[in-house]
Amino acid sequence: MKALILAVAVSLLCSFILTPLTIRVVHKLHYGQYIRQDGPKSHLLKRGTPTLGGVAIIASTVLGWLASVIYRNVSYGMVPSTSAILVLCSMVAFGGLGFVDDFLKVRKKRNLGLTVHAKLIGQFIIASVWAVLAVLLPTNSPFPTANMSIAWIEHPWIRLDFAGRVLGVILFIIWMNFLFAAWTNAINLTDGLDGLASGTSIAAFCALGLIAFWQNYHQAGSHAEGMQYAVSDPQDLAIIAACVVAACFGFLWFNTNPAEIFMGDTGSLALGGLFAAMSVQMHIELLAVVIGGLFVIETCSDVIQVGVFHFFHKRVFKMAPLHHHFELSGWQENTTVVRFWMIEALFAAAGVVLFYLDWLIRSGQLG
C-alpha cells in the first residue's frame, strides 16, 4: 500500500510539474494544434493550442512507477516485474508512434501527420513485437506462458502440444494486433473535446486498478484456480493503473475547457496501447469492452457514419465521432464532456461489478 501511495503522489506531482513545462516548451517552439476545417466552427478558436501533452502523461506514469520500484527494492528486495515492463513498453511505444504523428502535423502545419498506411504499419510492428515478447519473457505466474492469452481460451498454453503452441502464438499475434488497433484508435477518436479523453481515461483506469488490486489480494485464492491460471504481477499492474489515473488527473487541470494543452496522438495512442496491454495481462479482454464502453460507442459511431455514407451516401449523425454530433445538436462543449465523463464512469463501475460477480460465481460463493 505504501508503494501505491508513493507512486500516485510522484505521478501526480510530476504531472503538475511536467504539463506546464511542456506547455512552455511547445509555445517556444510554436508547435500548436491545427484544427480540421470541417469540424464545429467553435473549434477553430483552438488553433495554435499547444499539443504533445501526452509526453507529460507518459513521463509522469513511468516516473511514478519507478518510484514504487525503488521503494520496494530498498524495503523488500523486489525487482520490476515482467508484466509491468511489458505494459509500460506498450505505452511508450505507441506514445512514440503518436509523437511522430503529432510532430509531423506541427511541422507540416496541417491536421494530417503520418499517412494511414504508415500508422497501420507502425501499429502492426509494435503489436507483433509486443506479442512475441509476451510469449518469450518469463513471468511470476505458476504457468510459464501466463502472459499469452486469448479472451475465449481459458486453459494454460503450457498444456498444448508443439503444433498447438505454434498455432496459439500465431493467433495471439493476430489477437494483439486487433486489440492494440482497436483501443488506440478508440481513445484517439474520443480525444476530440477539451478534457474528454483524459477524464474518461481516469474512469477506465480506475476500474482496471480496482480489478488488479482485487486480483492481487486474491491471487492464491479460488479465483485464480477457477480461471485455471494466475494473473502475473497484479500488484504492479494496480500501481501502474493508479499512476495513469494520477498523471491524467494532473494533466486534466490544464486540459479542461478552454484547454491550455492537448494530449495529441502522443497521449491517446499511449493510453490506448496501455489499456489493451493491461486487459490482456489481467485476462479481462472481453470485460474491457464494458469498462471502456464509451470508447467503444465513439468508435462504433464513426464506423457507422463512414459505412452508411459509403454505401448509401447518407449521414446517420451530423458529425462523427458521436461527441461532435451532440455539439452540432446544440450541446455546449463542457456539457458534452461532463455527460460523457458520467457515461464512462457508469461503464467503468459496471465493469467492476461484473468482474466481482464473475469472481463470486467462479469461487463458488454465488450459485
C-alpha positions in Angstrom: 0.0 0.0 0.0 2.9 2.4 0.8 4.4 1.7 -2.7 1.0 2.5 -4.2 0.6 5.8 -2.3 4.2 6.8 -3.2 3.6 6.0 -6.9 0.4 8.1 -7.0 2.0 11.0 -5.2 5.0 11.1 -7.5 2.9 10.7 -10.7 0.6 13.5 -9.6 3.4 15.8 -8.7 5.3 15.1 -11.9 2.1 15.7 -13.9 1.6 19.1 -12.3 5.2 20.0 -13.0 5.8 18.5 -16.4 2.5 19.6 -18.1 3.1 23.4 -17.7 6.7 22.8 -18.6 5.5 21.1 -21.8 3.2 24.0 -22.5 6.1 26.4 -22.2 8.4 24.4 -24.4 5.8 23.8 -27.1 4.9 27.5 -27.1 8.5 28.4 -27.5 8.8 26.0 -30.5 5.5 27.2 -31.9 4.2 23.6 -32.0 0.4 24.3 -31.9 -2.5 22.1 -32.9 -4.0 22.5 -36.3 -7.8 22.2 -36.4 -9.8 20.3 -39.1 -11.8 22.8 -41.2 -14.9 20.6 -41.5 -15.4 20.4 -37.7 -17.5 22.6 -35.4 -16.7 26.2 -36.1 -16.2 26.9 -32.3 -13.1 24.6 -32.5 -11.3 27.0 -34.9 -10.6 29.1 -31.9 -8.4 26.3 -30.6 -6.0 26.6 -33.4 -2.4 27.0 -32.1 -3.1 25.5 -28.7 0.0 23.5 -27.6 -0.1 19.8 -28.3 2.2 16.9 -27.4 0.8 16.9 -23.8 0.9 13.1 -23.9 4.6 13.3 -23.2 3.8 14.6 -19.7 1.3 11.8 -19.1 3.7 9.1 -20.2 6.7 10.5 -18.2 4.6 11.0 -15.1 3.3 7.5 -15.2 6.7 5.9 -15.7 8.3 8.1 -13.0 5.6 7.2 -10.5 6.0 3.5 -11.2 9.8 3.8 -10.9 9.5 5.5 -7.5 7.5 2.5 -6.3 10.1 0.1 -7.8 12.9 1.8 -5.9 10.9 1.8 -2.7 10.0 -1.9 -3.0 13.6 -2.8 -3.9 15.1 -1.0 -1.0 12.4 -2.1 1.5 11.7 -5.7 0.3 14.3 -6.5 -2.3 11.7 -6.8 -5.0 12.6 -6.3 -8.7 10.5 -4.9 -11.6 8.0 -7.4 -12.9 7.8 -8.6 -16.5 4.2 -7.7 -16.7 4.8 -4.1 -15.7 7.7 -3.7 -18.1 5.6 -5.2 -20.9 2.6 -2.9 -20.4 4.8 0.2 -19.9 6.7 -0.7 -23.1 3.3 -0.7 -25.0 2.5 2.7 -23.6 5.9 4.2 -24.5 6.0 2.5 -28.0 2.5 3.7 -29.0 3.2 7.1 -27.4 6.3 7.3 -29.6 4.3 6.5 -32.7 1.8 9.2 -31.7 4.6 11.6 -31.1 5.9 11.1 -34.7 2.4 11.7 -35.9 1.9 14.9 -33.8 5.4 16.2 -34.8 4.7 15.8 -38.5 1.4 17.7 -38.0 3.0 20.7 -36.5 5.9 20.6 -38.9 3.7 20.4 -41.9 1.3 23.0 -40.4 -1.8 20.9 -41.1 -4.1 18.4 -39.3 -2.5 15.4 -41.1 0.6 13.7 -39.8 1.5 10.1 -40.7 -0.3 8.5 -43.6 -2.9 5.9 -42.7 -0.7 3.2 -44.1 2.4 4.4 -42.2 0.4 4.4 -39.0 -1.0 0.9 -39.6 2.5 -0.4 -40.3 3.8 1.2 -37.1 0.9 -0.3 -35.1 1.5 -3.7 -36.7 5.2 -3.7 -35.8 4.7 -2.6 -32.2 1.8 -5.1 -31.6 3.7 -8.0 -33.2 6.9 -7.4 -31.3 4.9 -7.0 -28.1 3.1 -10.2 -28.6 6.3 -12.1 -29.2 7.9 -10.6 -26.1 4.8 -11.6 -24.1 5.3 -15.2 -25.2 9.0 -15.3 -24.6 9.6 -13.4 -21.4 9.3 -15.3 -18.1 6.5 -14.4 -15.5 5.8 -14.8 -11.9 2.7 -16.8 -12.7 2.5 -20.6 -11.9 2.2 -21.0 -15.7 5.2 -20.2 -17.9 3.0 -18.7 -20.6 0.6 -16.7 -18.5 1.4 -13.5 -20.5 -0.1 -15.1 -23.5 -3.9 -15.4 -23.5 -6.8 -15.1 -25.9 -10.0 -14.0 -24.4 -12.1 -17.0 -25.2 -9.4 -19.6 -24.3 -9.2 -20.2 -20.6 -6.6 -23.0 -20.2 -2.8 -22.7 -19.8 -0.9 -22.7 -23.1 1.7 -25.0 -21.4 -0.7 -27.9 -21.8 -0.8 -27.7 -25.6 1.4 -29.8 -27.8 4.0 -28.2 -30.1 1.7 -27.7 -33.1 -0.9 -26.3 -30.7 1.6 -23.8 -29.3 2.7 -22.6 -32.7 -0.9 -22.1 -33.7 -1.5 -20.4 -30.4 1.4 -18.0 -30.9 0.1 -17.0 -34.4 -3.4 -16.5 -33.1 -2.1 -14.5 -30.2 -0.1 -12.2 -32.5 -3.3 -11.6 -34.6 -5.3 -11.1 -31.5 -2.9 -8.5 -30.1 -2.8 -6.6 -33.4 -6.6 -6.4 -33.3 -6.7 -5.3 -29.7 -4.0 -2.6 -30.0 -5.5 -1.3 -33.2 -9.0 -1.2 -31.6 -8.1 0.5 -28.4 -5.5 3.0 -29.7 -7.9 4.2 -32.3 -10.9 4.2 -29.9 -9.2 6.5 -27.4 -7.8 8.6 -30.3 -11.3 9.1 -31.7 -12.5 10.1 -28.2 -9.9 12.8 -27.9 -11.9 15.5 -29.7 -13.0 17.9 -26.9 -11.2 19.6 -24.1 -10.8 17.2 -21.2 -12.8 14.4 -22.8 -10.1 11.7 -23.3 -8.2 12.5 -20.1 -11.4 12.5 -18.0 -12.8 9.3 -19.4 -9.4 7.6 -19.2 -9.4 8.4 -15.4 -12.6 6.4 -15.0 -11.4 3.5 -17.2 -8.1 3.1 -15.5 -9.7 3.4 -12.0 -11.7 0.3 -12.9 -8.6 -1.5 -14.1 -6.7 -0.5 -10.9 -9.5 -1.8 -8.7 -9.7 -5.1 -10.6 -5.9 -5.6 -10.5 -5.9 -4.7 -6.7 -8.6 -7.4 -6.2 -6.6 -9.9 -8.3 -3.5 -9.3 -6.2 -5.4 -9.7 -2.9 -6.9 -13.0 -4.0 -4.0 -14.2 -6.2 -3.7 -17.5 -4.4 -7.4 -18.0 -3.9 -10.2 -19.7 -5.7 -10.5 -17.0 -8.4 -7.1 -18.0 -9.8 -7.9 -21.7 -9.6 -11.3 -21.1 -11.3 -9.7 -19.3 -14.2 -7.1 -22.1 -14.4 -4.3 -19.5 -14.5 -3.0 -16.9 -12.2 -2.5 -13.3 -13.3 1.1 -12.3 -13.3 2.2 -9.5 -11.0 -1.2 -7.9 -10.4 0.3 -5.6 -7.8 2.5 -3.9 -10.3 -0.4 -3.6 -12.7 -2.6 -1.9 -10.0 0.3 0.5 -9.3 0.6 1.4 -13.0 -3.2 1.9 -13.3 -3.1 4.2 -10.3 -0.1 6.1 -11.8 -2.0 6.7 -15.0 -5.0 8.0 -13.1 -2.8 10.4 -11.2 -1.0 11.5 -14.4 -4.3 12.1 -16.3 -5.7 13.9 -13.2 -2.8 16.4 -13.2 -2.9 16.8 -16.9 -6.7 17.4 -16.8 -6.1 20.5 -14.7 -4.6 22.2 -17.7 -6.7 20.3 -20.3 -10.2 21.4 -19.2 -12.0 23.9 -21.4 -10.5 26.2 -22.5 -7.6 23.8 -22.8 -4.1 25.1 -22.3 -2.7 22.0 -23.9 -3.9 18.9 -25.8 -2.6 15.3 -25.3 -2.4 14.8 -29.0 -1.9 11.4 -30.6 1.1 11.0 -28.3 -1.2 10.7 -25.3 -4.3 9.0 -26.9 -2.3 6.2 -28.6 -0.2 5.7 -25.4 -3.3 5.4 -23.3 -5.0 3.1 -25.8 -1.9 0.9 -26.0 -1.6 0.6 -22.3 -5.4 -0.2 -21.9 -5.1 -3.0 -24.4 -1.9 -4.4 -22.9 -3.3 -4.3 -19.3 -6.6 -6.0 -20.3 -4.5 -8.9 -21.7 -2.2 -9.2 -18.8 -5.2 -9.2 -16.4 -7.1 -11.6 -18.7 -10.1 -9.4 -18.9 -10.0 -8.6 -22.7 -13.8 -9.1 -23.1 -14.7 -7.3 -19.9 -12.6 -4.3 -21.1 -15.3 -3.7 -23.7 -17.6 -2.9 -20.9 -15.1 -0.9 -18.9 -14.2 1.2 -21.9 -17.8 1.3 -23.1 -17.7 5.0 -24.1 -14.7 4.5 -26.3 -16.5 1.6 -28.0 -19.6 3.8 -28.6 -17.4 6.6 -30.0 -15.7 4.1 -32.4 -18.9 2.5 -33.5 -20.4 5.9 -34.3 -17.5 6.6 -36.6 -17.7 3.2 -38.2 -21.4 3.5 -38.8 -21.1 7.0 -40.2 -18.4 6.0 -42.7 -20.1 2.7 -43.6 -23.5 4.2 -44.2 -22.2 7.2 -46.1 -20.0 4.9 -48.3 -22.9 2.6 -49.3 -26.0 4.9 -49.2 -24.4 8.4 -49.3 -26.3 9.5 -46.2 -25.2 10.6 -42.8 -26.5 8.9 -39.6 -25.0 11.6 -37.4 -24.5 15.3 -38.0 -20.8 14.5 -37.5 -18.8 11.6 -36.1 -17.4 10.7 -33.6 -20.5 10.9 -31.5 -19.4 13.9 -29.3 -19.3 16.1 -32.3 -22.9 15.1 -33.2 -24.1 16.4 -29.8 -22.1 19.6 -30.2 -23.7 20.3 -33.5 -27.1 19.4 -31.9 -26.7 22.4 -29.6 -24.9 20.9 -26.5 -22.2 23.2 -25.1 -18.7 21.6 -25.1 -18.5 21.5 -21.3 -21.9 19.9 -21.1 -20.9 17.2 -23.6 -17.7 16.5 -21.9 -19.2 16.2 -18.4 -22.1 14.0 -19.6 -19.6 11.7 -21.4 -17.5 11.5 -18.3 -20.6 10.4 -16.4 -21.4 7.8 -19.0 -17.9 6.3 -19.0 -17.9 6.3 -15.1 -21.1 4.2 -15.3 -19.5 1.8 -17.8 -16.3 1.5 -15.6 -18.4 0.8 -12.5 -20.5 -1.8 -14.4 -17.2 -3.5 -15.4 -16.0 -3.7 -11.8 -19.4 -5.1 -10.7 -19.4 -7.7 -13.5 -15.9 -8.7 -12.5 -16.9 -9.2 -8.9 -19.9 -11.2 -9.8 -17.8 -13.4 -12.1 -15.4 -13.9 -9.2 -18.2 -14.9 -6.8 -19.5 -17.4 -9.4 -16.1 -19.0 -10.1 -15.2 -19.1 -6.4 -18.5 -20.9 -5.7 -19.8 -18.1 -3.4 -22.7 -17.4 -5.8 -24.8 -20.2 -7.2 
